[in-house]
């Protein structure tokens, strides 16, 4: 299926590995010019080499200033415009309530809420002028179904989801869609580093599908949400989690 994205310019935040990289690969396969980004120069270089024609942009998304700089640098690398912005950032530390102090929540909010806000503010003007744009945020199923041991992520990503839902109503009439895609447990190096030998046990216990998600499948679904044909899809938060989230919404 042709998603109608050939020639579009896409900036994918935090895409030197994991799900961000999978989304960048999927968009490139659809004919987009793609910026990949990350903090580690070696990993970023490997990611760019993996995707023919990808443009590497170093970025630190841990605060709003770094997020704004990423959008600016990505726009320059792409030749002056961004049609598709995939908002993404690494997750905060794992742990329960007793493990953290209020200052830890502030760091998580900067990473997983304020970076989202800053990237959106930096790109919406040009999208509105062109009357076409796609903003897709990779968040987490924890925004829908808070999980034990992830209190920082549960808190910050819920705020980001509320912001994105509200922003979608402001931009819909301008031809700009705003959605989020919520991964559950996918087969990434970070997930394996967190759970180690317990990963299979955790997957069987929590995921009705009984297996980890495929990053490639996740990337292709994300590309579909950015497609020409998804112009009437906005304000959604789509869980891609093998049935992990059990709520009705």
C-alpha positions in Angstrom: 0.0 0.0 0.0 1.4 3.4 -1.0 1.0 5.7 2.0 1.4 8.9 -0.1 4.6 10.0 1.8 7.1 10.1 -1.0 9.1 13.3 -0.9 7.9 14.3 2.6 10.4 15.5 5.1 10.4 13.7 8.5 12.3 14.4 11.7 12.4 11.5 14.2 13.5 12.4 17.7 15.6 9.9 19.7 15.9 7.5 16.7 19.4 6.1 17.0 18.0 2.9 18.4 14.9 1.1 19.5 11.4 2.1 18.4 12.5 5.5 17.2 14.9 3.9 14.8 12.2 1.5 13.6 9.9 4.4 12.8 12.7 6.3 10.9 13.3 3.1 8.9 9.6 2.8 8.0 9.3 6.4 7.0 12.4 6.1 4.8 10.9 3.0 3.1 7.9 5.1 2.2 10.1 7.7 0.4 10.5 10.3 3.1 13.7 12.2 3.6 14.5 11.3 7.3 16.5 12.9 10.1 17.7 10.5 12.8 18.9 11.8 16.1 20.5 10.8 19.3 23.1 11.8 21.9 25.7 9.1 21.3 27.8 10.0 18.2 28.8 6.4 17.4 25.3 5.0 17.8 23.9 7.9 15.8 26.4 7.2 13.0 25.4 3.5 12.9 21.8 4.4 12.7 22.3 6.8 9.8 24.3 4.2 7.9 21.5 1.7 8.4 19.0 3.9 6.6 20.1 5.0 3.0 20.0 8.8 2.8 19.3 9.4 6.5 20.6 12.6 7.9 22.1 12.4 11.4 21.5 15.2 13.9 23.0 15.1 17.4 20.4 16.1 20.0 19.9 16.1 23.7 16.2 16.1 24.5 16.4 16.2 28.3 15.0 19.7 28.4 13.0 22.2 26.3 16.1 24.0 25.0 17.5 20.8 23.6 14.2 19.8 22.1 13.9 23.2 20.3 17.4 22.9 19.1 16.7 19.5 17.6 13.8 20.8 15.6 15.8 23.7 14.3 18.8 21.6 13.4 16.5 19.0 11.7 14.8 21.7 9.7 18.2 22.9 8.4 19.3 19.4 7.6 16.2 18.7 5.6 16.5 21.9 3.6 14.2 24.2 5.4 11.0 22.4 6.4 9.5 19.5 8.4 6.3 17.8 7.2 6.4 15.0 9.8 7.6 15.3 13.4 7.9 12.1 15.4 8.3 13.2 19.0 10.2 10.8 21.2 12.6 10.7 24.1 14.1 8.1 26.4 12.3 7.1 29.6 13.0 8.2 33.1 14.5 5.8 35.8 12.3 2.9 36.9 11.1 2.8 40.5 8.2 3.2 42.9 7.1 6.1 45.1 9.6 5.5 47.9 12.6 5.5 45.4 12.2 9.2 44.4 12.1 12.8 45.7 10.1 15.6 44.1 13.1 16.8 42.2 13.1 13.5 40.3 9.6 14.1 39.1 10.7 17.5 37.7 13.5 15.8 35.7 11.0 13.3 34.3 8.6 16.1 33.4 11.4 18.0 31.5 12.3 14.8 29.6 8.9 13.4 28.8 6.5 16.3 28.9 8.3 19.6 28.3 10.4 18.2 25.5 7.2 17.2 23.8 5.7 20.7 24.3 8.8 22.4 23.0 9.1 20.3 19.9 5.5 20.9 19.0 5.8 24.6 19.5 8.8 24.7 17.3 7.1 23.0 14.3 3.4 23.9 14.3 3.9 27.3 12.7 5.3 26.0 9.4 2.8 23.1 9.3 -0.1 25.5 9.7 1.2 27.7 6.9 1.5 24.7 4.5 -1.9 23.4 5.7 -0.4 19.9 6.1 1.5 18.3 8.9 1.8 15.2 11.0 2.9 15.2 14.6 3.1 11.7 16.2 4.4 11.2 19.7 5.9 7.9 20.9 4.7 7.8 24.5 3.9 4.7 26.5 1.0 2.5 27.3 1.6 3.6 30.9 -0.2 6.8 30.1 -3.3 4.7 29.7 -2.6 1.9 32.1 -0.1 2.9 34.8 2.3 0.1 35.7 4.0 -0.6 39.0 7.6 0.5 39.2 7.2 3.2 36.5 5.8 6.1 38.6 7.9 8.8 36.9 6.9 7.6 33.4 3.3 7.2 34.5 3.2 10.7 35.7 5.0 12.6 32.9 3.6 10.7 30.0 0.0 11.2 31.2 0.7 14.9 31.1 2.1 14.7 27.6 -1.0 12.7 26.4 -3.3 15.4 27.7 -1.2 18.2 26.0 -1.3 16.3 22.7 -5.0 15.7 22.8 -5.6 19.3 23.5 -3.2 20.5 20.8 -5.0 18.2 18.2 -8.2 20.2 18.6 -6.3 23.5 18.0 -4.6 22.3 14.7 -7.2 20.0 13.1 -8.8 22.7 10.9 -5.3 23.6 9.6 -4.7 20.2 8.1 -2.3 19.2 10.9 -2.9 16.0 12.8 -1.6 15.3 16.3 -1.6 11.7 17.7 0.3 9.5 20.0 1.3 5.9 19.7 1.7 4.0 23.0 4.1 1.0 23.0 3.9 -1.7 25.5 6.6 -4.4 25.7 8.7 -4.4 22.5 11.8 -6.3 21.7 14.4 -3.6 22.2 17.9 -3.5 23.8 16.7 -1.2 26.5 13.8 -3.5 27.5 16.2 -6.4 27.7 18.6 -4.4 29.8 15.8 -3.6 32.3 14.3 -7.0 32.7 17.2 -9.3 31.8 16.5 -13.0 32.4 13.0 -12.1 33.7 11.8 -10.8 30.4 10.1 -13.9 29.2 8.4 -14.4 32.6 7.2 -10.7 32.6 5.9 -11.0 29.1 3.9 -14.1 29.7 2.4 -12.6 32.9 1.5 -9.2 31.5 0.9 -9.5 27.7 -2.2 -11.4 26.5 -0.5 -11.9 23.1 2.2 -13.9 25.0 5.1 -12.4 23.1 7.1 -9.2 22.8 6.1 -6.7 20.1 8.2 -6.3 16.9 9.9 -2.9 16.5 9.5 -3.3 12.7 5.7 -3.8 13.0 5.5 -0.8 15.4 7.4 1.4 12.9 5.1 0.5 10.0 2.0 1.3 12.1 3.5 4.6 13.1 4.2 5.4 9.4 0.6 4.6 8.6 -0.5 7.1 11.3 1.7 9.8 9.5 0.4 8.9 6.0 -1.6 11.0 3.5 -4.6 8.7 4.2 -4.6 9.4 7.9 -5.6 13.0 7.6 -8.9 12.4 9.5 -7.1 10.7 12.4 -6.3 13.2 15.1 -6.4 13.4 18.8 -6.0 9.7 19.3 -3.7 7.7 21.6 -3.3 4.3 20.0 -2.0 1.4 22.2 0.3 -1.1 20.5 0.8 -3.5 23.3 -0.5 -7.0 22.6 -3.5 -6.4 24.8 -1.5 -5.3 27.9 -3.8 -2.3 28.7 -7.1 -3.7 30.0 -9.2 -0.5 30.3 -12.1 0.4 28.0 -10.3 3.6 26.8 
